[in-house]
Amino acid sequence: MTETLRVVAAGDHFVLPSLITSAIAEELREHPYAISELKLGWPLDPFGRVAEVEEASDAEDELIEALRGDGGAQVLVTQMGPVTERVLAACPDLQLVVVCRGGPVNVNLDAAKTHDVRVCFAPGRNAAATAEFTVGMMLAALRRIPQAHELLAGQGSWEQGATYYTYERSGLELEDLPVGLIGYGAVGSRVARALCAFGARVMVYDPYVHGEIHGLRVATLDELLRRSQVITLHARLTPETRGLIGARELALLRPGAVVVNVARGPLLDEEALCEALESGQVSAAALDTYTREPLPTDSSLFGLTDRLVLTPHLGGASRAVAEKAARIAAAEVGCWARGHALAHQLR
């Protein structure tokens, strides 16, 4: 008789535990399983560093209790659960961790290897949502949509809002606009296709991508910056890309340029951006990610909201992303239960 697979679905307020449970029920229709649910606080409670892992909910005790209940879970499916050395050591029955996100930053991978725990993740789950959000943020910054909304809806001033129809204050349109993409992965490539449909003159800098692209490939970052009226960041955050766009790089842009970052906050030097906004070298920016999250209340960015679009890391926030993440994770659990190779195993 096949052994019952014990699973903990440690969801949150985005990837709901019930979504994980439903997706696993579809995958394990012919395999006996028992599943328990745990709901973590993210995004209503911000993530942060927990022990030795990054971007996790502060819930080690709750996770240990859930994993050790009912004889000990063999599988954990989570998005923000802190899979630390302490959690792994306390849960000897655990054999598989499936992370419902593009990278398992909430897992101590060295400790997982030591405890012989396999780790999977859900690549590409939010690429479409983030690409769409990026284009939306770009349009909002170019056409001053949030500022006009605040003047009319917030202050009831049609007259002040109408000043955005003057030549001096009116925005830029995407058609024929030189837009530089830094990074051409799953998100950047989608953004490029969308911008090409708008008629933008798309340029791409990504030394790691070869083959056909949408737009013009540019050999160096400096060349891209000199030729761009708008730049949008899509690079991965690595030691080499941290601070990729600073004061020197912003000075290379065309005067009055627009900067968009829906990737990772530390790619961009926020203080240098503020200085460029104050000088007019950069006319507007749209940011969804920040060097520190939540964005500190004393951030210099809050003094420049007439030139900024700021959102609280919402690029991947669509219902389809949550549903897709649950399905990808459940498929890995199904492979594990049937003894098949895992599609997105990290090691």
C-alpha positions in Angstrom: 0.0 0.0 0.0 1.3 3.5 -0.9 2.4 5.5 2.0 0.3 8.6 2.8 2.2 11.8 1.8 2.1 14.4 4.5 2.2 18.0 3.2 2.1 21.4 4.8 0.7 24.3 2.7 2.3 27.4 4.3 0.6 30.0 2.2 0.0 33.7 3.0 -2.5 36.5 2.0 -1.4 36.3 -1.7 -0.6 32.6 -2.4 -3.5 31.4 -0.3 -3.1 28.1 1.5 -6.4 27.1 -0.1 -4.9 27.7 -3.6 -2.0 25.3 -2.7 -4.4 22.7 -1.3 -6.7 22.8 -4.3 -3.8 22.5 -6.8 -2.3 19.6 -4.8 -5.7 17.9 -4.7 -5.7 17.9 -8.5 -2.2 16.5 -8.7 -2.6 13.8 -6.1 -6.0 12.4 -7.0 -4.6 8.9 -7.2 -2.1 9.1 -4.3 -3.0 9.1 -0.6 -2.0 12.3 1.1 -2.8 14.4 4.1 -2.4 18.2 4.0 -2.4 20.8 6.7 -2.6 24.6 6.1 -0.7 27.4 7.7 -1.4 31.1 6.8 1.6 33.5 7.2 1.2 37.2 7.4 2.8 38.5 4.2 2.1 40.9 2.6 0.1 42.5 5.4 3.2 41.9 7.6 6.4 42.8 5.7 9.0 40.2 5.0 12.6 40.6 6.1 15.7 38.7 7.1 14.9 35.8 9.4 18.0 34.2 11.0 20.2 33.4 8.0 17.6 33.7 5.2 16.3 36.7 3.3 12.8 37.8 2.4 10.8 35.6 4.7 8.0 35.8 7.2 9.1 35.9 10.8 7.5 32.6 11.7 10.0 29.9 12.5 8.1 28.6 15.5 4.8 28.4 13.6 6.4 26.6 10.7 8.2 24.1 13.0 4.9 23.4 14.8 3.1 22.8 11.5 5.8 20.6 10.1 6.0 18.5 13.2 2.3 17.9 13.6 0.5 14.7 12.7 3.5 12.5 12.5 5.8 14.9 10.7 5.4 16.4 7.2 7.6 15.2 4.3 6.8 18.1 2.0 6.5 21.9 2.6 5.0 24.2 0.0 5.4 27.8 0.9 6.2 31.3 -0.5 7.5 33.1 2.6 8.1 30.4 5.1 11.6 30.8 6.7 13.3 27.5 5.9 16.3 28.1 8.2 18.9 25.8 9.8 16.8 25.8 12.9 13.6 24.8 11.0 15.4 22.0 9.1 17.1 20.6 12.2 13.7 20.5 14.0 11.9 18.7 11.2 13.7 15.5 10.4 10.8 14.1 8.3 11.0 16.9 5.8 12.3 15.8 2.4 11.1 18.4 -0.1 10.6 22.1 0.0 8.8 23.8 -2.9 9.0 27.6 -2.9 6.1 29.3 -4.8 8.4 32.1 -6.2 11.1 32.7 -8.7 13.9 32.0 -6.4 14.2 30.2 -3.0 15.8 33.1 -1.1 13.8 32.1 2.0 15.7 28.7 2.2 19.1 28.0 3.7 20.3 26.0 0.7 23.5 24.8 2.4 21.5 23.5 5.4 18.9 21.9 3.1 21.8 20.0 1.4 23.2 18.9 4.8 19.7 17.6 5.9 19.2 15.9 2.4 16.2 18.1 1.7 15.4 18.8 -2.0 14.5 22.4 -2.9 12.3 23.4 -5.9 11.0 26.8 -6.9 8.5 28.3 -9.5 10.4 30.2 -12.2 8.5 32.5 -14.5 5.4 32.6 -12.4 5.2 36.4 -12.4 6.9 37.3 -15.6 3.8 38.4 -17.5 2.4 40.3 -14.5 5.6 42.2 -13.9 6.1 43.0 -17.5 2.6 44.5 -17.7 3.1 46.4 -14.5 6.4 47.8 -15.9 4.7 49.2 -19.0 1.9 50.6 -16.8 4.4 52.3 -14.6 6.3 53.7 -17.6 3.1 55.2 -19.0 2.1 56.6 -15.7 5.5 58.4 -15.4 5.7 59.6 -19.0 2.1 61.0 -18.9 2.1 62.2 -15.3 -1.1 60.2 -14.6 -0.9 59.9 -10.8 -0.1 63.6 -10.4 -3.0 64.6 -12.5 -5.3 62.2 -10.7 -4.2 63.6 -7.3 -4.9 67.2 -8.5 -8.4 66.4 -9.7 -9.6 63.6 -7.4 -7.6 64.5 -4.3 -7.7 68.3 -4.5 -10.7 68.8 -6.8 -8.7 71.1 -9.0 -9.4 70.8 -12.7 -7.5 73.9 -13.4 -4.2 72.7 -11.9 -4.6 69.3 -13.5 -5.1 71.0 -16.9 -1.6 72.5 -16.7 -0.4 69.0 -17.8 -1.9 69.9 -21.2 0.5 72.8 -21.6 3.5 72.2 -23.9 6.0 72.8 -21.0 4.3 70.2 -18.7 2.9 67.7 -21.1 4.5 64.2 -21.2 6.1 62.0 -23.7 4.5 59.3 -25.9 6.0 55.9 -26.5 5.8 56.0 -30.2 9.3 56.7 -31.6 10.7 57.1 -28.1 14.2 55.6 -27.5 13.7 53.2 -24.7 16.6 51.2 -23.2 16.1 47.9 -21.5 18.8 46.7 -19.1 18.3 42.9 -19.0 16.4 40.7 -21.4 15.2 37.8 -19.3 11.6 36.5 -18.9 10.3 40.0 -17.9 12.6 42.2 -20.1 11.8 40.2 -23.2 8.0 40.7 -22.6 8.5 44.4 -22.0 10.4 44.7 -25.2 7.6 43.0 -27.2 5.0 45.3 -25.7 7.0 48.5 -26.3 7.7 47.5 -29.9 3.9 47.2 -30.3 3.6 50.8 -29.1 6.1 51.8 -31.7 9.0 52.6 -29.3 12.6 52.4 -30.5 13.7 49.6 -28.2 17.3 49.0 -27.4 18.6 46.2 -25.2 21.7 45.7 -23.2 22.2 42.2 -21.8 25.7 40.6 -22.2 24.3 37.2 -21.2 21.6 36.8 -23.8 22.4 35.8 -27.4 20.2 35.2 -30.4 17.3 37.1 -31.8 15.8 39.9 -29.7 13.0 42.4 -30.1 14.7 45.7 -30.6 18.3 46.8 -31.2 21.1 45.1 -29.3 23.6 47.6 -27.8 27.1 46.5 -27.0 27.7 48.4 -23.8 25.7 49.8 -20.9 27.2 53.3 -21.5 26.1 53.3 -25.1 22.6 52.3 -24.1 22.4 55.1 -21.5 23.6 57.8 -23.9 21.0 56.8 -26.5 18.0 56.4 -24.2 15.2 58.8 -23.2 13.8 56.1 -20.9 15.5 53.2 -19.2 13.9 50.3 -17.5 15.8 47.8 -15.3 15.4 44.1 -15.6 18.7 42.7 -14.4 19.1 40.2 -11.7 20.5 41.4 -8.4 24.0 40.1 -8.0 27.2 41.5 -6.4 28.1 42.8 -9.9 24.8 44.5 -10.5 24.2 46.1 -7.1 24.4 49.8 -7.6 24.4 49.3 -11.4 22.8 52.7 -12.0 24.4 55.4 -10.0 25.3 59.1 -10.5 27.8 58.4 -13.3 25.3 56.4 -15.2 22.4 58.8 -14.7 24.5 61.6 -16.0 25.0 59.7 -19.3 21.2 59.7 -20.0 19.6 62.3 -22.3 18.5 65.3 -20.3 15.0 64.9 -18.9 15.2 61.1 -19.1 12.8 58.8 -17.3 13.9 55.9 -15.1 11.7 52.8 -14.3 12.6 50.1 -11.8 10.2 47.2 -11.2 13.1 44.7 -10.8 15.2 45.0 -7.6 15.7 48.2 -5.6 19.5 47.9 -5.0 20.1 48.0 -8.8 19.6 51.7 -8.5 21.3 54.3 -6.3 18.3 56.1 -4.8 20.2 59.1 -3.5 21.8 59.6 -6.9 18.3 59.3 -8.5 17.0 62.0 -6.2 19.9 64.3 -7.1 19.2 63.7 -10.8 15.5 64.5 -10.3 16.3 67.7 -8.5 18.7 68.8 -11.2 16.3 68.0 -14.0 18.7 65.4 -15.6 15.9 62.9 -14.8 12.5 64.4 -15.3 10.5 61.5 -13.8 10.9 58.0 -12.4 8.6 55.1 -11.5 9.8 52.7 -8.8 8.2 49.6 -7.4 11.2 48.3 -5.5 13.6 49.9 -3.1 17.0 49.5 -1.4 15.1 49.0 1.9 11.6 47.6 2.1 9.3 48.8 3.4 10.5 52.2 2.1 11.6 54.2 5.2 9.4 57.1 6.1 12.4 59.4 6.0 13.4 58.4 2.4 14.4 61.4 0.2 12.0 59.9 -2.4 9.0 61.2 -0.5 10.1 64.8 -1.1 9.9 64.4 -4.9 6.5 62.8 -5.4 5.6 65.4 -8.0 8.1 63.7 -10.3 7.8 60.1 -9.0 5.4 57.2 -9.2 5.9 55.0 -6.2 4.2 51.6 -5.5 4.9 49.1 -2.7 6.5 46.2 -4.6 3.3 45.2 -6.5 4.8 44.2 -9.8 4.0 40.5 -9.4 0.7 41.0 -7.7 -2.0 39.5 -9.9 -4.4 36.7 -9.1 -3.1 34.7 -12.0 0.4 34.8 -10.5 -0.8 33.3 -7.2 -2.8 30.6 -9.0 0.1 29.8 -11.4 2.6 29.6 -8.5 0.3 27.1 -6.7 0.0 25.0 -9.8 3.7 24.9 -10.5 4.4 23.9 -6.9 1.7 21.3 -6.9 3.2 19.8 -10.1 6.5 19.4 -8.3 4.7 17.6 -5.4 3.0 15.3 -7.9 6.4 14.5 -9.5 7.8 13.7 -6.1 4.9 11.5 -5.1 5.2 9.5 -8.4 8.9 9.2 -8.2 9.5 11.3 -11.3 12.3 13.9 -11.8 11.5 17.3 -10.4 11.2 20.0 -13.1 12.6 22.9 -11.1 14.9 21.4 -8.5 17.7 23.7 -7.5 20.2 21.1 -6.6 
